[in-house]
Amino acid sequence: MDLNSTNVSPVLTEPAPINKSRLGIHSSLLPYSQSGAPFTSGILSIPRKKPGKLDDVRSNGWLDAMKSSSPPRKKILKDFNVEVASDDSDVEYYSWMLEHPSALNSFQQIINHARNKKIVMFLDYDGTLSPIVDDPDRAFMSDEMRSTVRNLAKYIPIAIISGRSLDKVYELVGLTDLYYAGSHGMDIMFPVRDTAFADPSNCIKSTDQQGKEANLFQPAREFLPMINEVFRTLVESTKDIKGAKVENHKFCASVHYRNVDEKNWPTIAQCVLEALKGYPLLQLTHGRKVLEVRPMIKWNKGKAVEFLLESLDLNNRADVLPIYIGDDRTDEDAFEVFREGILGHGILVSSIPKETKAKFSLRDPSEVQRFLKSLVRWKENDELLKSINKRSLEFQ
Ligand SMILES: O=P(O)(O)OC[C@H]1O[C@H](O[C@H]2O[C@H](CO)[C@@H](O)[C@H](O)[C@H]2O)[C@H](O)[C@@H](O)[C@@H]1O
């Protein structure tokens, strides 16, 4: 494939008129912009080109975005258990933390805010509950992390919101009694008992992994055949690129290039670009060393947070404090909802400074675990105090 060739066709020309009603998608979910405005956070801004103007992965900025999509692994110096600035990047990190303080150091502030409120916890999976590893099929969370999440779920509602498919993320987490949203929130399952406030016309009946009745909310259901087609195309077109891996996450397809030699990244990007050509209703988002193709609908992890809160009748309530912990650009949509309306805390997991809408930060999954453990301890003490108070009242 000649990337410099001027014979490459435009990627996104003005989209051909499409009979959107044929897709059966509610108009409020239809594309952010078909008129040329850039797309919002996490979503690559692709300026519409005049018909005939040529485009490739260099000129549209994909390559730059790919290069900056994952932090380098960095050794952190420790001196008597105190982290010291080892180089300029540490100094940068500490000054970034002035704006996005550690959720561990701010724990007291967070629980002061949570006092007399019901916390609802939203957790991303990769890079948050499990460390980032080379093979996506081996991104396991530790038993200790699993038991921490299980303990916390005894006290507060927890939802896992992942880019992976619903089935895959459920398999990896393996905990019942949590809510799960796969495909970046485009596949949400919740028990029938919790649907009192959900609009049943939006949901389809299903069964969960234990065979119990459940509801499924799938705002991009009509895109399923399209995603399958693109997935097959991508598998075929990337099959000769060493290290490339394509995953089908039901409502999105992921093309991994973490294990691909950097000199072949333009080829990977070009394969995705070519695959997208016939599908003006699909879009590209960037994750950590992964390109993701997904429906161009107004739905993302932030919408999923709002949907779950509404369905559980926990939205816009002064006595509810949602907390979202996530590590990549797709999580920014969720952090954003806490900036625009819903009062809650976004916590970015990152070991390098990053532009983010999250208020707090944690360095890595081990810090996430410490934070969740602190919440468990706080809740346990709280329960203990309540029962002591109750008993002392009974003795009076
Ligand atoms: O929303 P998430 O739960 O964070 O899922 C995001 C993506 O996670 C997976 O990829 C990432 O983690 C892999 C394992 O550590 C890593 O190899 C890869 O480079 C990362 O991008 C998953 O495979 C993707 O499909 C998800 O979209």
The ligand as an SDF file (V2000), in Angstrom:
LIG
                    3D

 27 28  0  0  0  0  0  0  0  0999 V2000
  -12.7450    0.7200   28.6810 O   0  0  0  0  0  0  0  0  0  0  0  0
  -11.6990   -0.2340   29.1310 P   0  0  0  0  0  0  0  0  0  0  0  0
  -12.2090   -1.3130   30.0320 O   0  0  0  0  0  0  0  0  0  0  0  0
  -10.5130    0.4730   29.7150 O   0  0  0  0  0  0  0  0  0  0  0  0
  -11.2060   -0.9590   27.8090 O   0  0  0  0  0  0  0  0  0  0  0  0
  -10.4040   -0.2400   26.8940 C   0  0  0  0  0  0  0  0  0  0  0  0
   -9.6650   -1.1780   25.9850 C   0  0  0  0  0  0  0  0  0  0  0  0
   -9.0010   -2.1100   26.8270 O   0  0  0  0  0  0  0  0  0  0  0  0
   -8.2960   -3.1830   26.1980 C   0  0  0  0  0  0  0  0  0  0  0  0
   -7.1330   -2.6520   25.5870 O   0  0  0  0  0  0  0  0  0  0  0  0
   -6.2210   -2.0150   26.4680 C   0  0  0  0  0  0  0  0  0  0  0  0
   -5.7410   -2.9580   27.4240 O   0  0  0  0  0  0  0  0  0  0  0  0
   -4.9730   -4.0740   26.8550 C   0  0  0  0  0  0  0  0  0  0  0  0
   -4.6290   -5.0010   27.9840 C   0  0  0  0  0  0  0  0  0  0  0  0
   -3.9250   -4.3730   29.0070 O   0  0  0  0  0  0  0  0  0  0  0  0
   -3.7410   -3.4920   26.1440 C   0  0  0  0  0  0  0  0  0  0  0  0
   -2.9960   -4.5580   25.5580 O   0  0  0  0  0  0  0  0  0  0  0  0
   -4.1850   -2.5050   25.0600 C   0  0  0  0  0  0  0  0  0  0  0  0
   -3.0690   -1.9160   24.4570 O   0  0  0  0  0  0  0  0  0  0  0  0
   -5.0750   -1.4210   25.6760 C   0  0  0  0  0  0  0  0  0  0  0  0
   -5.6230   -0.5850   24.6640 O   0  0  0  0  0  0  0  0  0  0  0  0
   -9.1760   -3.8760   25.2090 C   0  0  0  0  0  0  0  0  0  0  0  0
   -8.4630   -4.9050   24.5620 O   0  0  0  0  0  0  0  0  0  0  0  0
   -9.7640   -2.9000   24.2290 C   0  0  0  0  0  0  0  0  0  0  0  0
  -10.5530   -3.5340   23.2880 O   0  0  0  0  0  0  0  0  0  0  0  0
  -10.6010   -1.9130   25.0520 C   0  0  0  0  0  0  0  0  0  0  0  0
  -11.2770   -1.0040   24.2340 O   0  0  0  0  0  0  0  0  0  0  0  0
  1  2  2  0
  2  3  1  0
  2  4  1  0
  2  5  1  0
  5  6  1  0
  6  7  1  0
  7  8  1  0
  7 26  1  0
  8  9  1  0
  9 10  1  0
  9 22  1  0
 10 11  1  0
 11 12  1  0
 11 20  1  0
 12 13  1  0
 13 14  1  0
 13 16  1  0
 14 15  1  0
 16 17  1  0
 16 18  1  0
 18 19  1  0
 18 20  1  0
 20 21  1  0
 22 23  1  0
 22 24  1  0
 24 25  1  0
 24 26  1  0
 26 27  1  0
M  END
$$$$
